[in-house]
Amino acid sequence: MKDFVEAFYYDPPEEGEGFDTERAEYKAFAKLIPIIMENELTKRQSVCLQYRYVYGKSQQEIASLLKLSQPTVSRHIRTAKAILNNELAYCYAAVRTALHEYDRLAG
């Protein structure tokens, strides 16, 4: 399965003018990720994921900040990514379908 979390944080689309399907997908994910994090992740999973991807902290740095073991931080990040990737796969399918329909109707 595609790692949507890695792609979102490490490979965002370039800014440009006009309509672009990659930017549309990215914007949909940008709206959905905070909702999923708030409603589907534990507080600890959310904090570990944010430290890792938003602030670029290593697992060891996160463990030190949160007074946890590195394996515990790793487990929180792995679980959080699995939940996010599962939910984002549904979003991706819906957005791709909508974009294909838009292209079909516009063309």
N, C-alpha and C positions, 0 to 999 in steps of 0.2 A: 504494500500500500504506500502511496505517496506520503511523504512527511510534510504536511502542510505547515506545521509550526516552524520547522527549519526554513522552508521556502519563504514564509511570511517575514520572518525576522532577518534572514541572511541574504535573500535574493529579491528585494522589492522591485517592482517595475520602474523603469525610468519615467520621469515626468515628461509630458509632451502635450501637444494640442490635439484636439479631435477625440474621437471615440476609440478606445483600445480595450479589447477583451481582458487582457492581463490586468490593466488598471481597474477595470470594473470588478473583476474577481477579488483583487486586493482590497478595494474599498468595501466590498461585501464582508470580507474576512475581518477587516478593521472594525466594523460595526458589531460583528458577531462574537469575536474573541472575548471582549470584556463581559459580555452577557453570559457566555459559557463559563468563564472563569468565576463569575459571581455565583452562578446557580448550580454548577455541576462539580466544581472542585472544592476540596476542603480549603480552609484558610491557609494551612501550611503548604499545601500543594501550590496554591496560587502565589504565595510569597516566594517560594523556591523557584517557580517558573519565571516570575518577574525578575528576580535577582539574576537568574541565568541569562535570559534573553533580552530583557530591557536594559539591564545595567552591566551585562557582560561579565558577571562574576563567575569564578570557577566553583566547582562543587566544594572544594576545600574552603574557599573564602566564605561561601554561603554557610557551610557547617560551622565555621568559627563565629560568624555574625549571629547565627540563630542558636548557638550552643547545642548543636546536634552532631551526630557522627556523619562522616562523608557518605557511608553506605545508605544511611537514612535519607539524606538529601538526594542521593542518586535515585532511590526508590520513589520519593515524592515527585521528582522531575519526570521520571519514566512513566509513572501512573498518570500524571497530569497531561503529558504529551499524548498518551494513548487515548485518554478521554477527549482531548481537544481534536486530535486527528480523526477520531471516529465521528464526532459531531460535524467537523469541517468537511468531511467526505460527503455528507448529506447536502451541506450548503453548496459545495462545489458542483455536485450533480444538478442541483436546482438552478444555480446561476448559469452553468453551461447550457442547459436546456433553454433557459430564457434568452440567453445571448444568441443561440442558434436560431431561435424563432424570430428574434429581432432582425437578424441578418436576412433570414428568409423573406420576411415581410418588407424589409427595406430595399431588397434587391430586385 
